């Protein structure tokens, strides 16, 4: 039904500057419903502990999620790293982009980068926006993983809580650096690095075991 309604709006819709009030409201409503469905499915799968960790190429995954937000000014660095995660990692970036759209508005700058790193067990990912910052109470609750329902201010923050849970399910960590009322928010994610040679080592060990049998 969402796809049909969206298609009708695309066929009959006017340029953005000429959109009527009802058309803009309809587009926002459809976007909000789609977001709720995406999050509900992610929450269900997260609660079921369906965490099949596997190698994930990070940059293409982020690019796919960024395509859902053409009105944001998104810059994604040129990095070719692979991380260990499950199928829900895309929902992390989907929610991060959605938060920027919802609280910062169209045209907000978003920069995603992976700084140069020594080969180790973890990879740091920086997600930065030029928005107005996040309330301090939400930031504090988020950084200690206490945002599953609402922040201490009573403001709804289910999307933020979901982000924290999904990163935790991958064996990673995430924290926010921001000041309420000041420009810019920076999310720092730490994800497990994927080492291709570990797979070949495991395969060789299995073949040796089979041969010995």
C-alpha positions as CSV (number, residue, x, y, z in Angstrom):
1,X,0.0,0.0,0.0
2,X,2.9,2.3,0.8
3,X,4.5,1.6,-2.6
4,X,1.2,2.3,-4.4
5,X,0.6,5.6,-2.6
6,X,4.2,6.7,-3.2
7,X,3.9,5.8,-6.9
8,X,0.7,7.8,-7.2
9,X,2.4,10.8,-5.6
10,X,5.3,10.5,-8.0
11,X,3.0,10.4,-11.0
12,X,0.7,13.2,-10.0
13,X,3.2,15.2,-7.8
14,X,4.4,18.7,-8.5
15,X,7.9,20.0,-8.2
16,X,8.9,20.3,-4.5
17,X,8.6,24.1,-4.5
18,X,5.0,23.8,-5.9
19,X,3.8,20.9,-3.7
20,X,0.5,21.6,-2.0
21,X,0.2,21.3,1.8
22,X,-1.8,18.0,1.6
23,X,0.8,16.5,-0.7
24,X,3.7,17.4,1.6
25,X,1.7,16.0,4.6
26,X,1.0,12.8,2.6
27,X,4.7,12.3,1.7
28,X,5.7,12.9,5.4
29,X,3.0,10.5,6.6
30,X,4.1,7.7,4.2
31,X,7.8,8.3,5.2
32,X,6.9,8.0,8.9
33,X,4.9,4.8,8.4
34,X,7.7,3.3,6.4
35,X,10.2,4.2,9.1
36,X,8.0,2.7,11.8
37,X,7.6,-0.6,9.9
38,X,11.4,-0.8,9.3
39,X,12.1,-0.2,13.0
40,X,9.4,-2.7,14.1
41,X,10.9,-5.4,12.0
42,X,14.4,-4.6,13.2
43,X,13.2,-4.7,16.8
44,X,11.5,-8.0,16.3
45,X,14.6,-9.6,14.8
46,X,16.8,-8.1,17.4
47,X,14.6,-9.5,20.2
48,X,14.6,-12.9,18.6
49,X,18.4,-12.9,18.8
50,X,18.8,-13.7,15.1
51,X,22.4,-12.5,14.9
52,X,24.1,-14.3,12.2
53,X,27.4,-12.4,12.1
54,X,29.2,-12.4,8.8
55,X,31.6,-10.2,6.8
56,X,30.0,-7.0,5.6
57,X,31.5,-4.5,3.2
58,X,30.8,-1.2,5.0
59,X,30.8,1.5,2.4
60,X,28.3,-0.1,-0.1
61,X,25.9,-0.7,2.8
62,X,26.0,2.9,3.9
63,X,25.6,4.1,0.3
64,X,22.4,2.0,0.0
65,X,20.9,3.5,3.1
66,X,21.9,7.1,2.0
67,X,19.9,6.7,-1.2
68,X,16.7,6.9,0.9
69,X,17.6,10.5,1.9
70,X,18.3,12.5,-1.3
71,X,17.5,15.8,0.5
72,X,20.5,15.5,2.9
73,X,24.0,16.6,1.8
74,X,25.8,13.3,2.5
75,X,29.5,12.8,2.0
76,X,30.8,9.3,2.4
77,X,34.6,8.8,2.5
78,X,36.5,6.4,0.3
79,X,37.2,3.4,2.5
80,X,37.2,-0.2,1.7
81,X,37.1,-1.9,5.0
82,X,35.0,-4.9,6.0
83,X,33.4,-5.5,9.4
84,X,31.7,-8.4,11.2
85,X,28.0,-7.7,11.6
86,X,24.5,-9.1,11.0
87,X,21.8,-8.1,8.5
88,X,20.5,-5.4,10.8
89,X,23.6,-3.1,10.5
90,X,21.9,-1.2,7.7
91,X,19.1,-0.2,10.1
92,X,21.7,1.6,12.2
93,X,22.6,4.0,9.4
94,X,18.9,4.2,8.3
95,X,18.0,5.5,11.7
96,X,21.0,7.9,11.9
97,X,20.0,9.4,8.6
98,X,16.4,9.6,9.7
99,X,17.3,11.4,12.9
100,X,19.2,14.0,10.9
101,X,16.3,14.5,8.5
102,X,13.7,14.7,11.4
103,X,15.6,17.0,13.8
104,X,17.9,19.0,11.4
105,X,16.0,19.3,8.2
106,X,16.8,19.1,4.5
107,X,20.2,20.3,3.3
108,X,22.0,19.3,6.5
109,X,25.5,18.2,5.9
110,X,26.4,14.6,6.9
111,X,30.0,13.3,6.7
112,X,30.9,9.6,7.2
113,X,34.5,8.6,7.5
114,X,36.8,5.8,8.7
115,X,40.1,7.3,9.9
116,X,43.3,5.7,9.0
117,X,43.9,2.9,11.4
118,X,46.5,0.3,12.2
119,X,45.3,-3.2,11.5
120,X,43.6,-4.3,14.7
121,X,40.5,-6.0,15.9
122,X,38.2,-2.9,15.7
123,X,37.4,-0.3,13.1
124,X,36.2,3.2,14.1
125,X,33.4,4.8,12.0
126,X,32.6,8.6,12.4
127,X,29.1,9.8,11.5
128,X,29.0,13.6,11.8
129,X,26.2,16.1,11.0
130,X,25.9,19.9,11.1
131,X,22.7,20.0,13.1
132,X,21.8,21.8,16.3
133,X,23.0,19.1,18.7
134,X,21.2,16.6,20.8
135,X,19.7,17.3,24.3
136,X,22.2,16.5,27.0
137,X,20.0,14.0,28.9
138,X,19.4,11.9,25.8
139,X,23.2,11.9,25.1
140,X,24.0,10.8,28.6
141,X,21.4,8.0,28.6
142,X,22.5,6.9,25.1
143,X,26.2,6.7,26.0
144,X,25.5,4.3,28.9
145,X,23.0,2.2,26.9
146,X,19.9,3.4,29.0
147,X,17.7,4.6,26.2
148,X,15.6,1.5,25.3
149,X,12.3,3.4,25.9
150,X,12.6,7.1,26.6
151,X,15.3,9.6,27.7
152,X,15.0,10.9,31.2
153,X,13.4,14.1,29.8
154,X,10.4,11.9,28.7
155,X,11.1,12.6,25.0
156,X,10.6,9.6,22.8
157,X,13.9,8.1,21.6
158,X,13.1,4.6,20.4
159,X,15.1,5.0,17.3
160,X,18.2,6.0,19.4
161,X,17.7,3.0,21.7
162,X,17.4,0.7,18.6
163,X,20.7,2.1,17.2
164,X,22.5,1.3,20.5
165,X,21.0,-2.2,20.7
166,X,21.8,-3.1,17.1
167,X,25.5,-2.1,17.4
168,X,25.7,-4.0,20.7
169,X,24.3,-7.1,19.0
170,X,27.2,-6.9,16.5
171,X,29.7,-6.9,19.4
172,X,30.4,-3.2,18.8
173,X,30.0,0.1,20.6
174,X,28.7,3.6,19.8
175,X,28.8,6.9,21.6
176,X,27.8,10.5,20.9
177,X,29.9,13.6,21.2
178,X,27.6,16.7,21.1
179,X,26.6,19.8,23.0
180,X,22.9,20.8,23.1
181,X,22.3,24.1,21.3
182,X,25.7,24.0,19.5
183,X,26.3,23.0,15.9
184,X,27.2,19.5,15.1
185,X,26.8,16.0,16.5
186,X,29.4,13.2,16.1
187,X,28.6,9.5,16.5
188,X,31.6,7.3,17.0
189,X,31.1,3.6,16.2
190,X,33.5,0.8,17.0
191,X,32.9,-2.3,14.9
192,X,34.7,-5.6,14.7
193,X,37.2,-5.8,11.9
194,X,37.0,-8.7,9.5
195,X,40.2,-10.6,8.7
196,X,39.9,-12.6,5.5
197,X,42.8,-14.8,6.5
198,X,40.9,-16.1,9.5
199,X,38.4,-17.8,7.2
200,X,41.1,-19.5,5.1
201,X,42.7,-20.6,8.4
202,X,39.5,-22.1,9.6
203,X,38.9,-23.9,6.3
204,X,42.4,-25.3,6.3
205,X,41.9,-26.6,9.9
206,X,38.6,-28.3,8.8
207,X,40.3,-29.9,5.9
208,X,43.1,-31.2,8.1
209,X,40.5,-32.7,10.5
210,X,38.6,-34.4,7.7
211,X,41.9,-35.8,6.3
212,X,42.9,-37.2,9.6
213,X,39.5,-38.9,9.9
